[in-house]
Amino acid sequence: METSCRKKVSVTTKIIHQNKSTIPYADGWHPYFTLGGKVDNCILQFNSNTQLVFNKALIPTGKRKKDNRFIKGSSLKEIFLDNSFEFANKETPQCVLQNKQLKLTVEAEKSYPILQIYTPPSRKSIAIENLTGAPDNFNNTIGLLLLEPNKLYSFTTAYTIEAL
C-alpha cells in the first residue's frame, strides 16, 4: 500500500502603521524552488493568461498581452522566464510546479494578484513569487497599495509539497 507524503507551510505578512496619512506599500515573497534536477523536467501550471509587458530594463510598461501557455500546464523545457503574470479579480492565485516525483502547489490570497516567474540560467531552480503589485510599482503604480493608518493588513501564501 502506497502512502503519500504531503507537507504544507503558510507564510503571512501583517502590517499596521501609525502615520497620519496613507503610505505606499508593496509586499511579496521571492522564494526559489527545486524539485530535484533541472526545471526542464518540470511542468508549470497557473491560472492566468495575462502577462505584463516589460521594456528592455524589465520594467512593466503598463501594457498587457495574452499568454495562455500555462493555463493547462506546460513543460519548462527550453522556456526561459523573467515575467510577471496578472490574475483576474475572480481567480484565486494558484501555481503548480511538478515533475514525476514531486508536486509543489503555491496558493496565495487574492491580495497577491501578480505572479513573477524567473528561471535562472543554471536551470536548477525556479523563482515563483507572489506579489501585491508589479515590479517597480512605486513608480508605475501597477498594484501599488495605499495603506490607511491604524488598520491591520494581512497577506498570506501557502506552499504545499507532495510526493507523487
N, C-alpha and C positions, 0 to 999 in steps of 0.2 A: 504494500500500500504506500503510495506516494504522499508526502506531506509537503505543503508549500510553505516557504519562509517569506514572511511579509513584515516589513518594518516601516513605521511612519513617524515623522517628526514635523512639528509645526513651528514656524518662526513668526513672531509678532513684534511689530514696531508700535509703540504707543508714544504719543506726543501731546503735550499741552504746553502752552506758553502764557506768560503774564504780561506781554507787551500791551500797550494801549490800543494798538491798531493791528490789522491783519498782517501776517507775514507770508512771504512766498515760501513754498516748500515742495520738495520732491523726495520720493522715497523709492528705494529699490534694493534688491539683493542681487549680487553678482557672483553666484557660485559656478564653479566648473565641475563637470561630472565626467566620470569614465565608467563604462560597464565592462572594462577589460578589453584590450586590443584597440584597434583603430575605430574611429567613428564611421569609417567607410562601411563597416559591417552592421551598422545600426539603421533602424527605421525611425523617422521623426514624424510625429503627427501632432497638429494643434488646430484648434477651431477658429482660425482666422484666415480670411482670403484677401486681406488688405495690407499691403506693405507701404511703409512711409518711404518716399523718395528722398535720397540723400544727395548732397552735392559731392564734389571731389574730396572735400575735407571731412566727409562722413557726418555732415550736419544736415538734419532734416530741412527740406525746402518748404514744407507746408503742403506739398502735393502728395497724393496717394495713387497707388496703382494696384490693380487686381493681381493676386498671386495665389493660385489655387493648388500649388504643388503639395502642400502639407495637410490639406483638409482630410484626406483619406489615408494619409501616410505615404512617405516617400523615402527611398533609400538615400543615404547621405554620401554614397559613393561618388566621388569627384564633384560634390557640391560644396562650395566654399561660401560661408555666410558671415556677414557682419551687418545684419539688417534688423530693423525694427518692424514689428507687425502689430496691427491695431485690432483689438477685439471690438465687436459691435456691442452696443449697450445691453442687448438681450443675452449675450453669450457669457457664460462663466469661463474665465480664463483658465484653460487647461492645456497641458502639453505632455506628450508621452514620447519617451525615448526607449527603444528596446532593441535587443539583439536576440539570439537564440536562447540565451541563458537567463537574462535579466530584463525586467521592465521597470522603468522609472516613470512615475506619474507626478507631475507638478501641477497642483491646483491652487489657484490664488483667488482672493476675493475680487469682486468687480472693481474695487478701488485700485487695482493694478490693470489698467486697460492696455498697457504696452508690453509686448514680449520682445526682448532683444536676444538674438541668437548669434553666437560667434563660434566659428570653428578655427582654432589656431592652426598655424602651418604644420605643426607636428602631427595633427590629426589624432592625438592620443586622448583628447578630451573635447568637451563642448561646453560653452557657457550658455546657460538658459536663465535669463534674467527677467524677473517680473519688475516692472517699473510703473510708477504712478503717472509719469509723463515721458515724453520723448527726450532723447539726448538733447542737451543744450536748451532745455525748456525755460530756463530763467531768461533767455533771450528770445526764443521763438514762441514761447507761451503755450506750446502744444502739450496740454495736460498739466500745466502748472497749477498747483493748488494754492489757494489763499486761505490760510488758517485763521479762524477767529480767536480772539483772546479767551482764555479760561475755558476752552472747550476741549474735551478729550477726543483725540483722533486715534484710530487703530487700523493697522494694516496687517493681514495675515496671509502667509503662503504655507502650504503643506507639501511635503515630499514623501512619497511612498515608493519603496523599492521592494520588488518581489521576485523570487526565483520562478522561472517558468518550467 
